[in-house]
């Protein structure tokens, strides 16, 4: 066991010696912090030569270590990473996971200017010209040739992720659709009827049996879905969404299946909290941010209203799994009295300039009720924006009818207010010609369509989200937010380290034209709302837990406006994430710079 530490000590033998010769934890803290300060000042005085790109990595690791060794941060994180290091140096080992050791191995490498970041996974084997040797047109041509090769390599990665607009995929799905219609005894006219799609959502034991006639599902998913249905845990798949799945599980439809087929650990957690689910899984503390029935408010100028609190299809990681029990559950539709009272609340609160009509999915409601609600909202003079949050363009694109669009058009009145749609695409494989047509109908009204993606294990491979951005722009959807997988304990199997989100944004998305990367990666702080992950001043690492998880302190968006307490969050470990990627067939070496994003 002790040998696992040897690579740490080999990288920084002086650190090993300082810790080993310390006769107490506080003595170890004094000499280690003194060593860091001396090293920092040495490089700041340029006493030692260091390339600027290496200094960025050095400085990031240095600040991270200083944070981790702070007694103040140890109290907040309820652990002492330094104590584990000290014990490992003195006793030969410590009671920590290998992921903990991996974190310090890479921190020490960056500190000693040995971080293995260059060449990046995209640039390996590519000779970079010394552009300082050339001037004018010659320099421009060489630079252009070099960028062409970068683009070619990007395309190699992007091509791994096929969209539903690919002619071969379209053909395969036509066959899937015909098979579903045959089993259900229906015809193409039925398929194109959103009410038929709603009536035939697969949401019970009979539905599961039908799904198994269409596709092969894994034994785990078979068991987990059955358990979910037995215990009132939300599950549902629309016929349209089912036809996106390949007959046999494949790498192509991996993300599509995980979107709706729950893992066993998720189901077990949900069953364990059947009696207190409304409190145990309310991660965003919506109970504490609802000033009126159906209304949730976390920001000064916008709030959400939920007239219908369920969906045609249930996302496994639904933020509101604490209150949704099934598609179209009987209690989903709020009473007209409650809806009118919620709309009155908006009328009475002149601070509201934007409203998000959400749920559940408000487009489950009939056209007349949607018209009525939009009509009431449009009469409120201080509302400059009405947004409709819906996943139907992906799960039931047939819902976006000409009649519904006529209703939208009557309230999209530029100069007075804008009406827009916010949807939720997860993966290029979810895009279909029907989704394209649905979005086109909305865009032809002059309305904007935005996307909120949740960054999960299923869509987190190299250039996977970049491929989604590209296909979304092609069909008229603007990337809006990329959400960190919520820190809900039941959803940990889907979670991705924050470092991977930062890596994706700075290495993959950054290579796309700006119009393709208009989304912002965010972390939803419970009770308070979104923190921008790219903003280094909004979060900091304060500890490495013994199991290798990074502990973050999130400083809320109001921090320079009002006095708000920070939020402490334990992330999933980087080592564990890379091992899951390896089991999926990915080469963890292609992600090696992930350790240096904090």
Secondary structure, DSSP 8 states (H G I E B T S, - for coil): -GGGGHHHHHH-HHHHHHHHT-SSHHHHHHHHHHHHHHHHHHHHTT-S---HHHHHHHHHHHHHHHHHT-HHHHHHHT--HHHHHHHHHHHS--S--HHHHHHHHHHHHHHTT----SS-TTTTT-----GGG--HHHHHHHHHHHHHHHHHHHHHHHTTS--TTSHHHHHHHHHHHHHHHHHHT--HHHHT-HHHHHHT-B-SHHHHHHHHHHS---HHHHHHHHHHHHTT----B-HHHHTTS-SS--STTHHHHHHHS--HHHHHHHHHTTTTHHHHT-TT-GGGS-SBTTEE--SSSEEEEEEE---SS--TT-TTTTT--STT-TT-B--HHHHHHHHHHHHH-TT--EEEEEES-GGGS-HHHHHHHHHHHHT-TT--EEEEE--HHHH-GGGS-HHHHHHHHHH-BTTTBEEEEEE----GGG--HHHHHHHHHHHTTT--EEEEEEE-GGG-STTHHHHHHHHHHHHT-EEEEEEE----GGGGGG---HHHHHHIIIIIGGGS-GGG---EEEEEETTTEEEETT-GGGEEEEEE-TTS-EEEEE--TTTTTS----EEEE---HHHHHHHHHHTT--GGGGGGGGG--
